[in-house]
Amino acid sequence: MIKVTIYKEHNDFVRITTDGHANFDEYGRDIVCSGVSSIVINTINSIEKLTDATLHVESNDDKGFIDCAINNPNHDSNLLMKSLVLGLEGIRVSYSKKYLQIIIREV
């Protein structure tokens, strides 16, 4: 299962972590893992390129781990993160909670 944890502080998105693999299908054919990875990485890249927020990112592909801290979050980075949540919820609805857990925490 992929566990995505999104951290908010006073209505600002400040961190996202992903951990694990969906195990929906074999490696290289796992569309759930591919979908989650694609939208998470695209969101991180978009925040970095299209907003004034700065990021600190660590990852480990073998473990399915990404940790992205969003420094100085703003309206644009928050909008992109809301879009990420929408996309993740769509994947979870389409493929079951068995493969993807989404946690939103206030810090």
Secondary structure, DSSP 8 states (H G I E B T S, - for coil): -EEEEEEEETTEEEEEEEES---SSSTT--HHHHHHHHHHHHHHHHHHHHSS-EEEEEEEGGGTEEEEEEES--HHHHHHHHHHHHHHHHHHHHH-TTTEEEEEEE-
